[in-house]
């Protein structure tokens, strides 16, 4: 993801995938080693996640980035 891809629509896709998997921000924090505060700020759209967390989130929830949009892998 780049800054231009870090938008409300993509955050909603991530959040809905987390919800579908039964995960909370606490689960994501525990599973990634990132602080709960950092994960919460990422999920609220107030902090860009950086490449490592992006990769973890996309792979953990079977997501991919196509033309700047986060979508579920088929």
Long-range contacts (C-beta under 8 A, 24 or more apart in sequence): 1-49, 1-54, 1-65, 1-70, 3-48, 4-68, 5-65, 5-68, 5-69, 5-70, 6-45, 6-48, 6-49, 8-45, 9-69, 9-70, 10-69, 10-70, 11-43, 11-45, 13-63, 13-69, 13-70, 13-71, 13-72, 14-43, 14-57, 14-61, 14-63, 14-70, 15-43, 17-61, 17-62, 17-63, 17-72, 18-61, 21-61, 23-61, 28-57, 28-60, 31-56, 31-60, 32-56, 32-60
